[in-house]
Amino acid sequence: MSVPDQSSSPTMFDGMRRLISGVSVITANNRKGDRLAMTATSVTSVSAEPPSLLACVNKDARLGQGMEATEYFCVNLLAPKHKQISVNCSTPENGTSRYEHGHWKCDEETGIFYLADSQAVFFCLKKAVYTYGTHDIFVGDVVRTQVAEGEPTVLAYLNGQYVDL
């Protein structure tokens, strides 16, 4: 039995480009206390009771290594005005320069930096980590939420491009 030629068949990635996703920046600290941030579209709610979120992070990402070593992480939901921050946090070479844009603040309780003017900020206590394939799945209980005033505006990602909603 021969295997059909799949070289021209759509891949999972081709299909996922058609799924619109909100853009977030996940922040955490490593063991040395260095702040880490990474753009992510793979964030979702898990449960209403207890209130919890999950975030998928590539195992090779510095953020993932920091999240392994810390109790807390933060999910910052971005607005269209945060597009440059998303670009900065999706480029590993930017290092600490990713914090040159935006209204970053340090949370007094956790020591984690967050984007104070995000659409929403979820402060999470890490409860579980699951490894699957190339990624770690971090589950955190939401211990506090901050929400921007006014009507929501959303920075989304679709077909390899940013979309303002």
N, C-alpha and C positions, 0 to 999 in steps of 0.2 A: 504494500500500500504506500503510495507516495504522499508526501506532505505538500499541500498547495503552496504556491509562491505567495508569500505575504509581504514582499518588499514594497508593494504599492497599497497594501491594506492600511487603513487608519490604525493608529496606535492609541493606547490609553491617553497619552499626552495630547493627541489631536482632539480626542473627545473632551478632556478636562479643560481645554482652552475655551470651550463653549459654556462652561459653568462660571457664572459671575460670582465673585467672592469679594467680601469686604476686606479692606486692607488694614492690617494692624501692625504695630511695632510691639514686640515682646521685649521686656527688659528684666534683667537679673544682675546679680553680682557674683563674681567668682570667689574662691576661698581667700584670695588676697584683698578682696574688697573692691577690685576693679569693676567698673560698670560696663555692662554688655547690653547691646541692643541689636535686634534683627527684625527686618520686615517679614511678615507672614500673612498668608491668606488661608492657612489651614488651622483656624481657630473656630471652636463651636461650643455651645452649651452642652452639658452632659445631663444635669439633673436640676430640678427646682428645689428639691429637698434631699440632701443639703445643696444649696446653690453651688454649682461647680462648672468649670470650663475645662476644655482640653486644648492643647496646642501640640502640633506635630513639628519636630525640629530635626533636621538632618544630623546624624551622629557626628559628622565631621565639623559641624559649626561650633565656633567658640561659645556661642550662647548655650548650646546644649550641654557642653562641658561645665559651664557655670551653673546651669540649672540643676545638673546632677549634684552639685556640691552645696546648694543653698536650700533653705526652707521655703523661701518666698520667690514669686515672680509676679510680673505685672503685665497686663494686656491693655494696650492703648489703642482704641478704635480711632482711625484717622478720618479727617475731613479733607475736602479738596485742597484747602490751603496748606496741607501737610505733605503734598506730593514730593517736594524736595527732601523732606525728612525721610520719606519712604525710600527714595532713590539712595540717599546717603546710607541708610541702614541695611540696604540690600547689597552694598558693595563692601566686601570684607577689607579691602585696602584702605578704606576711609578711617578705620580705627577710631580714635577719640575725636576726630574732626566731625564725626556724625552728630556731635552734640553742639555744633556751632550754630545750627538753625533750630528754631523752636523755643518754646517756653518750658524748659526742663526744670523740674524741682525734685528735691530729695525728700522722700517720705520719712518722717521722723520715727515711725514705728518699725519699719522694715529696713531702712537705709537704701532702698531701691529708688532709682530715678524714674520719674514718670513724666509724661507730656501733659502739663497742667491744662492746656486748652484743647485736649482731645474731645471727641464726641462723647466718649465714655472711657473710664479707666477702671479696670478690675484688679484689685489687689488680692492675690491668691496665695494660699498656703498649700504647698505641694503635698499631695496625698499619695500619689502613685506614679510610677514610671513603667511603661511597657515598651519593649523593643520589638519592632516589626520591620524587617527588610533594612532599608537604609536609614530609617528614622526612629527616633524615640518619641513616644506619646506621653506627654506630661499632663496629669490630671491634677487640678488644684481646686480646693474649696475657696469660694469667693468670700473673703472676710470683710471687704468693704468695696463700695462702688461709688464712683464720682461721675456725674452726668452733666454735660454742658447745658447751659440755659438756651432757650429758644428752639426753633425748629431744627430737626436733625438734617445735616448734610453729610454725604457719605463719599469717601474715596473708595472706588471699587476697581476690580481688575477683571478684564475680559479679553480673550483672544490676544494675550500678550501686550495689552495696552491699558493705561489708566482710564477710568470712566468716572465722571463727576455725577453724582445723583443727589 
